[in-house]
Amino acid sequence: MPRPVLRLLAAAMLLAGVAGPAGASPFGEDVPPNEAASIAAIRAAIVDAYHHQLGAPGSLARRDAHAKAHGCVGASFTVLPRLAPELRAGVFARPRTYPAVIRFSNGFRAERDDHAGDGRGMAIKLLGVAGRKLLERERWEPT
């Protein structure tokens, strides 16, 4: 197993093994006392894995997983009105139907024959979601 993957697994195990809550978030989540350090360790492992994968300057960077797409389809994503109150947050806060795009893919980090044993992926992108986004250049886009 590649070293960056081992670091990522170790960081995930660290996060999973944290003890007891340190307090509650505004969303009612119990926040472990060393959550920030665990997140930093996972982030560092992911960045290290990307740098290891990238290789020489100017080479093509690929996704760390689900590199080979099988296709995308248009869809709609409906938040039902009978959703439990404790689950009503973010896009699930109110009943609504969002336009969406679904991307189907292989699970492996590199493109390879579809007959090779592999998991499959399905990613859902909601469109028309209001509010601030993580990507700076798309901060206020309705995506």
N, C-alpha and C positions, 0 to 999 in steps of 0.2 A: 504494500500500500504506500503511495507517495507520501513523503514527509508532511506537506501542507495539509493533506487529508487527515493525517494522524493528529496534527495540531488542532484542526477544526473539531475532530471528534473529542479530543481532550477538553477543549473549551466548552463544547456542548455538555459533556459529562460534568464539568465544573458547574455549569449553570443549573443542570438538573439536580445536582447534589447540594445546593445551598439550603441552609437550615432556616426555618421559621420566618414569618413576616416581619418586616421592619416598619411597616405602616401601610396605609391604604392609599391608592391612587384616587384621583377624582372619579374614576370609573368603577370604583369598588374592588379593584384588584389588590391582592396582598403583594407588597413589594419586598422581596428579600433584602436583607441588610447589605449584601455585597453585589447587588444586581448590576450597578454601574461598572464595577470591575469585571464582572463576567461578560457583560456586553462588550467592553473594550477588548477583552481577550478574544472573543469570537470575531469581532471586527478585524483585529490584527491578523488572525489566522486566515480569514477570507481574503484580505488584501494581499497577504503573503502568497496565498495560493494563486491569485490572479497574476501577480508579478512573476511567479515561477512559470506559469502557463504561457505568459506573453513572450518570454524569450528575448530575441534580438530586437533592437529598436526598429520600428517600422513594420514588424510582423503583425499579423492579424490577431486581434483578441477575440475570443469566442466566449459564449456563455459558459459558466462552470457546470451546468447541467442542462439537459433538454436542448442540445445544440441543433438537432435536426428537426425542423418543422415538417409536419405532414400536411398542414393546411389550416386555414382559418375560416370560420363561418360566422355570419351575423346571428344574433340572438337577442332575447330580451330576458332580463333578470328581475323577478318580482319579489318584493319584500311583502310578505303576507300580513294582514291586519291582526291575525291571531298569534303573532309572535309573543313569547313570554316577556313580561316587562323587564326582567333582568338582562335580556339580550338586546334591548332596544338602545343601541348606541351607533354613532356614525351613520353609515348608509342604511343601517337597520333601524334607525330611530323612528321612522314613519313609514306606513305602507306606501309603496310607490313602485312603478315599473321603470327600469333603466334600459336604454338600448345598450347592447353589449357585443363584444367580439370574443369568440372562443378560439384559442390556438391549441391544436393537437400536436404532440411531439413525441420523439423517443426520449428516454430518460438519461441516456449516457451523455458524457461531457464532450464527445467528439462524434462527428458523423460517421456512421458505419452501416453495413447492410441491414435492412429491416428484418431479415431472417435470423439475425444474431439475437440470442436471448437478451432481453432488456425490459425494463419497466416502460411505461408510457406516461405521458403527462397531458394535463388539460388545464390551461390557464384561462381565467375569465377576466376580461377588462371591462369595467363599467364605464359608460360614457355619460356626460351630462351631470357629473358629480360636482356640486358646488364646493367652494372652500379652497384653502391653501394646499398646494401640492408640494411634494418633497423636492422635485427637480426645480432648481432655481429658474431656469429659462421658461418653465411651464407653470410657474408658481400659481397663477390665477386662471389657468386654462380650465374649461369645463370638461375635463377628461377623467 
